[in-house]
Every structure is written in structure tokens, then in C-alpha cells.
Amino acid sequence: MRRAIIGAGNVGSSLAEAAAKAGHNVTLSAAHPAHAVEVAGKAGATPAASNAEAVEGADVLVLAVPHAAVAEVAGELGSALAGKVVVDVTNPLDAAYTDLVTEGVSAAEVLQREITGSSVVKAFNTVFAARYANPTENGSPLDAFLAGDDAAAKATVADLASSIGFRPIDAGGLRMARSLEELALLNITLNARNGWPWQSAWKLAGPTQAG
């Protein structure tokens, strides 16, 4: 199955490389086609000349663009997104990276309202891009929290996360994306305030199976 990644910045390029290394057929697009060619070549992915070309034939689409560009990209792709699983890895940060621009709703919920024919899953947003290539800590896989209203879509994204090396955790419906976006903000704030090396990640400890 094909995975399309829109965006070739730190997040998009790192996720493309990790997915390609795990054996996925990855197509990558960027704002500038030449940049997509360069990044795809390094990641082991296939470059696309446009977002529409990247999405064609893909079953999973990862939005790895800045949050401010999400609505524009979704509008551009329109009906091409119908029936696809759309993975929202963005975080709705303000210009100073000190708060979220959303209030009482997650960016993922807003996106789902805009693309009703697709299934949006919030995932990978709580982990820094630098950890995609090595999602383990002390020998244990890092957690990839997933939020979405479509169980089948979440299962598809969970398989992707697991293949890369994460431990997928179903966080519930898309409403829980609000918590995941706040978790990402907290991780960013901790690193910025304390001068940490941007390698920290959330790990759920304790029993995670029914007794």
C-alpha cells in the first residue's frame, strides 16, 4: 500500500525515511518539486511533482506541513482525499511556540469537519522528528498515541507506527487530539525552557492490559 507524505521539512522527511526503511511505498511532495526530489532521494521515497500526484493511489496521507498550511492543502486536494486515511501530525502552535492557536477544539477536529469524506487520525505529533529514525528508549519502543473516530483508520495508522518501531496506543476518539496537541506543546516548552536537546518523548508506564 502507498503512503503519501505532504511536506518535506524535518517531520515529513524523517517520517518518509523511517517508513521507507520499514518497507513502505512512500511518495513525497513539497512546496517546491525540486526539494521533494532532493529529500525523497535521501529518504528512499518517490518524489511527486505536486500534492495531487502524491495522493493519487495512496491509501494513507500524512499531512506534515505547518499547521497554518493545512487548510490550504486540504482545500487544494478536495475530493482526492475521499475515502483516504488522513494522518494529522501537525501542532497548532502560535508564532512564538508558547501556546496553541486553537481553543476548546483540536486542529484535527477542525480538519475532520473540513474533509468529511476522509478519516482523520491524530498521530506522531507528540514525538520530535529526530526520534522517528530510532523510536526507542532504554530498549523499549516509544509510544505513538493515536486519536480518531474511525477504528479501522486508527488500526491502519497503528500498523504504520508499529512497523517503524513505535508502540501504538489508542487514545480514543478525535476529541482526545486536544490532549495530544497539549502534550506536544508541553514537550516543546520543557525543551525550550530547560535547554534540553529535543530528544524527550512521552512513555506511558505501568500495566496497560486488563487484569
C-alpha positions as CSV (number, residue, x, y, z in Angstrom):
1,M,0.0,0.0,0.0
2,R,1.2,3.5,-0.8
3,R,1.8,6.2,1.8
4,A,1.8,9.8,0.7
5,I,3.5,12.4,2.7
6,I,2.8,16.1,2.1
7,G,5.6,18.2,3.3
8,A,9.4,17.7,3.2
9,G,10.5,19.5,6.2
10,N,12.0,17.9,9.3
11,V,8.9,15.9,10.1
12,G,8.0,14.9,6.6
13,S,11.5,13.9,5.6
14,S,12.1,12.0,8.8
15,L,8.8,10.1,8.6
16,A,9.4,9.3,4.9
17,E,12.8,7.9,5.7
18,A,11.5,5.8,8.6
19,A,8.5,4.5,6.6
20,A,10.6,3.7,3.5
21,K,13.2,1.9,5.7
22,A,10.3,-0.2,7.1
23,G,9.4,-1.3,3.6
24,H,6.5,1.1,2.8
25,N,6.0,2.5,-0.7
26,V,6.3,6.2,0.1
27,T,5.5,9.2,-2.1
28,L,6.7,12.6,-1.0
29,S,5.7,16.1,-2.2
30,A,6.8,19.5,-1.2
31,A,6.0,23.2,-1.9
32,H,8.9,23.1,-4.4
33,P,9.2,20.0,-6.5
34,A,13.0,20.2,-6.6
35,H,13.0,20.0,-2.9
36,A,10.8,16.9,-3.0
37,V,13.2,15.3,-5.4
38,E,16.2,16.0,-3.1
39,V,14.6,14.8,0.1
40,A,12.9,11.8,-1.5
41,G,16.3,10.7,-2.9
42,K,17.9,10.7,0.6
43,A,14.8,9.1,2.3
44,G,14.3,6.3,-0.2
45,A,10.9,7.6,-1.2
46,T,9.4,8.6,-4.6
47,P,9.2,12.3,-5.3
48,A,5.9,13.7,-6.6
49,A,5.6,16.8,-8.8
50,S,2.6,18.0,-6.9
51,N,0.4,17.2,-3.8
52,A,-2.2,15.8,-6.1
53,E,0.3,13.4,-7.7
54,A,1.5,12.3,-4.3
55,V,-2.0,11.4,-3.1
56,E,-3.1,9.6,-6.3
57,G,-3.3,5.9,-5.5
58,A,-2.3,6.3,-1.8
59,D,-4.4,4.7,0.9
60,V,-2.8,6.8,3.7
61,L,-2.0,10.5,3.5
62,V,0.3,12.2,6.1
63,L,0.0,15.9,6.5
64,A,3.4,17.1,7.6
65,V,3.1,20.7,6.7
66,P,3.0,23.7,9.1
67,H,-0.4,23.9,10.8
68,A,-1.1,27.2,9.0
69,A,-0.9,25.5,5.7
70,V,-3.3,22.5,6.5
71,A,-6.5,24.2,5.4
72,E,-4.9,25.3,2.1
73,V,-3.6,21.9,1.3
74,A,-6.9,20.2,2.2
75,G,-8.8,22.6,0.0
76,E,-6.4,22.1,-2.8
77,L,-6.8,18.3,-2.7
78,G,-10.5,18.4,-2.2
79,S,-12.3,15.3,-3.4
80,A,-9.0,13.5,-4.0
81,L,-9.0,12.9,-0.2
82,A,-12.3,11.0,-0.3
83,G,-12.1,7.6,1.4
84,K,-8.5,8.0,2.5
85,V,-6.9,7.9,5.9
86,V,-5.5,11.3,6.7
87,V,-2.9,11.4,9.4
88,D,-2.6,14.8,11.1
89,V,0.9,15.2,12.6
90,T,0.7,18.9,13.0
91,N,0.6,21.0,16.1
92,P,-1.4,24.3,16.1
93,L,1.4,26.4,17.7
94,D,1.4,30.2,17.7
95,A,4.3,32.2,16.2
96,A,6.2,32.2,19.4
97,Y,5.8,28.5,20.1
98,T,4.4,29.3,23.5
99,D,0.7,28.4,23.1
100,L,-1.8,26.8,20.7
101,V,-3.9,28.9,18.4
102,T,-6.9,26.7,19.0
103,E,-9.3,26.9,21.9
104,G,-11.8,24.2,23.0
105,V,-11.1,22.2,19.9
106,S,-8.2,20.4,18.3
107,A,-6.7,21.1,14.9
108,A,-7.5,17.5,14.0
109,E,-11.2,18.0,14.8
110,V,-11.3,21.2,12.7
111,L,-9.6,19.3,9.8
112,Q,-12.1,16.4,10.0
113,R,-15.0,18.9,9.7
114,E,-13.4,20.2,6.5
115,I,-12.8,16.8,4.9
116,T,-15.9,14.8,5.9
117,G,-15.3,12.1,3.3
118,S,-12.0,11.1,4.9
119,S,-11.0,9.6,8.2
120,V,-8.6,11.8,10.2
121,V,-6.3,10.3,12.7
122,K,-4.1,12.4,15.0
123,A,-0.7,10.7,15.4
124,F,3.1,11.2,15.6
125,N,2.6,14.8,16.8
126,T,3.8,14.1,20.4
127,V,7.2,12.8,19.2
128,F,10.0,15.0,17.9
129,A,11.0,14.3,14.3
130,A,14.6,13.4,15.4
131,R,13.2,10.3,17.1
132,Y,11.4,8.8,14.1
133,A,14.6,7.1,13.0
134,N,15.2,5.5,16.4
135,P,11.9,5.4,18.4
136,T,13.3,3.5,21.4
137,E,14.5,4.5,24.8
138,N,16.3,2.1,27.1
139,G,15.5,-0.8,24.9
140,S,11.7,-0.1,24.8
141,P,9.7,1.4,22.0
142,L,8.4,5.0,22.3
143,D,4.7,5.4,22.4
144,A,2.7,6.7,19.4
145,F,-0.6,8.0,20.7
146,L,-3.5,7.8,18.2
147,A,-6.8,9.6,18.3
148,G,-9.6,9.2,15.8
149,D,-13.3,8.3,15.4
150,D,-12.7,5.6,12.8
151,A,-11.5,2.4,14.4
152,A,-10.3,0.9,11.0
153,A,-8.4,4.1,10.2
154,K,-6.7,4.0,13.6
155,A,-5.8,0.4,13.1
156,T,-4.1,1.3,9.7
157,V,-2.1,4.1,11.3
158,A,-1.2,1.8,14.3
159,D,0.2,-0.7,11.8
160,L,2.3,2.1,10.3
161,A,3.6,3.2,13.7
162,S,4.4,-0.3,14.7
163,S,6.3,-1.1,11.6
164,I,8.5,2.0,12.2
165,G,9.2,0.8,15.7
166,F,6.7,2.6,17.9
167,R,4.3,1.1,20.4
168,P,0.9,2.4,19.2
169,I,-1.6,3.4,21.9
170,D,-5.2,4.1,21.0
171,A,-6.0,7.3,22.9
172,G,-9.7,7.3,21.9
173,G,-11.9,9.4,19.7
174,L,-10.7,12.5,17.8
175,R,-11.7,14.7,20.8
176,M,-8.6,13.3,22.5
177,A,-6.5,15.0,19.9
178,R,-6.9,18.1,22.1
179,S,-4.9,16.3,24.8
180,L,-2.3,15.1,22.3
181,E,-1.7,18.6,21.0
182,E,-1.3,19.9,24.5
183,L,1.2,17.1,25.3
184,A,3.2,18.2,22.3
185,L,3.2,21.8,23.5
186,L,4.3,20.7,26.9
187,N,7.2,18.7,25.5
188,I,8.3,21.7,23.3
189,T,8.0,24.1,26.3
190,L,10.1,21.8,28.5
191,N,12.9,21.6,26.0
192,A,12.8,25.3,25.2
193,R,12.8,26.4,28.9
194,N,15.4,23.9,30.1
195,G,17.8,23.8,27.1
196,W,17.2,20.1,26.6
197,P,18.4,18.5,23.3
198,W,14.9,18.0,21.8
199,Q,15.0,14.2,22.2
200,S,12.5,13.7,25.0
201,A,9.3,11.7,24.4
202,W,6.2,10.6,26.3
203,K,6.2,7.0,27.6
204,L,3.1,5.5,29.3
205,A,4.3,3.4,32.3
206,G,2.6,0.7,34.3
207,P,0.2,-2.1,33.3
208,T,-1.6,-1.4,30.0
209,Q,-3.6,-4.6,29.8
210,A,-6.8,-5.5,31.6
211,G,-6.1,-7.7,34.6
